[in-house]
């Protein structure tokens, strides 16, 4: 597993940071005039709250992109954390000890918020999980996407949706006005043109060559992988069936 000796901080642009914890999970921090957004809290290995406080003293809006453990592991460090209601079912698979650390979680019940001269909009990004969401920040022409738009699209973990759902999400994302997006497993931005590559991957997948795949760490989910492109960042699709999605 990818390991760092300490939390690494990458400045993406003015007031936008990626905090990468020792397990290689990323937290997005966006600082406005009045509040700051913490998008995902990492795996729980690091003092994310402490690192955030080194960068800003503003009141925090904390949102989970989805309910998988490597994105909510640091939730106990914050007073209140919001997550889409559709992913609360994932919490049922975790131990009581872990759940006790996450009693500060609330259902995401708003679709816009303002950090102070910086409007943010919640964007549904169903696919990787049913409750996956992103945050679109028009001022920065930036989309925070969690695991929903990773170049290797992974549809085998808890509460995942179909390849068709993933494709429809990509079509909707193309209607947003942004230049770059961040994921919660990369410290660099991806250009919006990457969305076209993800769509082509799904379009090519029914006729593609699939290989058995097992995630090497807990929860050890199994499926099949189709590698579509190696240009720049490799683009692939992982799903349970290995049949892809025929575009009608």
N, C-alpha and C positions, 0 to 999 in steps of 0.2 A: 504494500500500500504506500501511496505517496506520503512522505513524512517531511515536515519542516521542524527546525529546532525551536522556532517561535512564530508568533503571528507576523505575517508579512503584510505591509500596506503598500498598495499601488494607487497612485493618483491618476485617474483617468482623464479628468479635466477639472476646471475650477469647481471645487466643492463636491466632487464625485470621487469616491474612493472604493477600492475593493480590498477587504480584509480577508486574507487567506489563512485559515487555521492550520494546525499541525497535521490534521488529517486530510488536507487539501481541499476542504470545503470553503466556499466563498460567501462572504457577507457583503452586501452592497450598502454603502453609506452615502446619502445625498443630503447636503446641508443647505437649508434655505435661510431666509432672513430671520424667521421666527421659530421654526422647528426644524428637526432633522429626521429623515427617514432611515430606518434600519430594516433592510429587506433580507430576510433569513437571519438565523442566529448561529449557523454552523453546527458542528458535530457535538459540541459540549466540551471539547478538549482544552479550550483556551478561555481566557478572561476577555471575551469580546466586549462586554460592557466597559471594562476598564480601558480597552483600546479606543472604543468610541469616545469615551470621556476625555481622552488625550487630544482628540481631534475637534470636539465640540462640547459646549456646555448647555446647548439648547434643549428644550423639551423634545422628547422622542416619540415618533410614531413607529411602532414595530409591527411588521407584517411578515408572516410566513408565506412563501410562494406555494407550498403544499405541505403535506403532513409526514413525509418520510423523515426518519430519525436524524439524518445528517443535515437537515435544514431547521430542525426545531430543538436540537440538542442544547443550545444555549439559552432557551426561553426563560429558564428559571432566574437568569441574571437580570431580567427586566420586569417592570411592574405589570404591564399589560401587553399581550401579544395577540394580534388578530390573524385568523386563518379562515378560509372559506369553509362553510358548514359541511360541504360535501366530502371533505377530507377528515372530518372528525372520526369517521368510522375506522380509519387507520389506527387511531390511538388505542383501539380495543385490542390490538395485537401486541401492545407493549406491556411491560410488567407494572404492577401497582407502584413499585418504588419509583419507576420513571414517571408514571402518571402523576404521582404526588408532586413532582417537580414542575409540572405543567398545569397546575390549577389556575394559572393566571391567563389562560387562553380564552379568547372570546370569538364568537362568530363574526366574520367580516360583514358588517351591515351598512357599509357606505361604498360608493363607487367613485367618489372624487374627494380630494382633500388638498389643502394648500399649505405649503411650508413657509409661506411669506414671499410674495412675488414669484412663486413657483408652483403652478398648478400641477397636480398629479392625478392620473386617472387609472382606476383598476380595470384591467383587461382580462376577461376569461381566456384561459389557455388550456382547455381540457385536452387530454391525450396521455401525457406521462402519468397523470392522475386525474380523477374526476373533478377535484377541487383546485387544480392548478390555476394560479393567476399570475399576471404580470403587472407592472406599474409603468405606464407611459408618461414620460416627462417632456412635453412639447418644447419647453424652453431650451432644453439640452438636445432636442431631437434624438432622444434616447429611450430605449425600452429595456426595462429590467425583466428578465424572463424565467428565473429559476432554472428548472430542468426541462422546461417545455420546448425549448428551441435549441438544445445542444446538437452539435453536428452529428453525433451518434444518437439518434432518436431511440429511446429505450422504453418499450411498452410491455414490461414483464414484472414490474414491482407492484406492491399493494395498490389496489383501487385504480389500476390502469384502465385505459379506454381502448377502443379499436383503432386500427390503422386508418380507417375512414374518418374517424373523429379527429385524429391527428392531422390529416390532410385538410379537413375543413377548417381547423384552427389556423393552419398556415395560410389558407386563402383569406381568412379574416385579417390576419396580421398584415398581409400585403396592402390592405386598405388604410393602414395607419401611416401617418406622416412622420417617419423617423429615419435617421441615417445609420445608426449603429444600435446594437443591443448587447447586453451583458447576460451571461448565464451565472449559475451559482457553483460552477466547477471550473471556471476559467478566469484568469486575472486580466485578460485582454478583451477588447471589444471585437465583435464580428460585424462586418458591413451588412446592410439590409439585403444585399444581393445573395447572401448565404441562404435566405429563405427560398429563393428560386432553386438552389441546389437541393435543399431538403425536399421540395415538392417533386423535382425530377427523380430523386431517389425513390420516392414512393411510387411515382408513375412507372419507373423501370422495374420495380421489385417483383411483379408477378412473373416476369420472364427471366429474372436474375438467378444467380447461383447462391443458394443458401447453405450455411454451415451451422452445425450444432454450437451452442453457446451456453456457458454457465458463468454467472457473475462470481468472481473469486472470493468475495467477502460476504458476510451476513447481509442479506438473508439468503444468499446462494441461489437466487432465482435462475431458472433455466428457460431457454428459448432457442431461437435460431437467428442468425445474423446475415444480413445481405450488405456487402460493401459495394457502394455505387461509384464512388469517385475518390481518387487520391490526390487531386490537384489542391495544393495548399493544405487546408485542414481536411482530413479524411471525413467523408460523409457516409453514414451507414444507417440501417434500420434494424432494430432488434425487436422481435415480437414472439409470441408463443407459437403461432401456427406455421410461420415461414411461408405464408402464401401471399403476403403483400396485399395490395388493394387495387382492383381493376377499376380504372377511371371510366365512368360512363359518359 
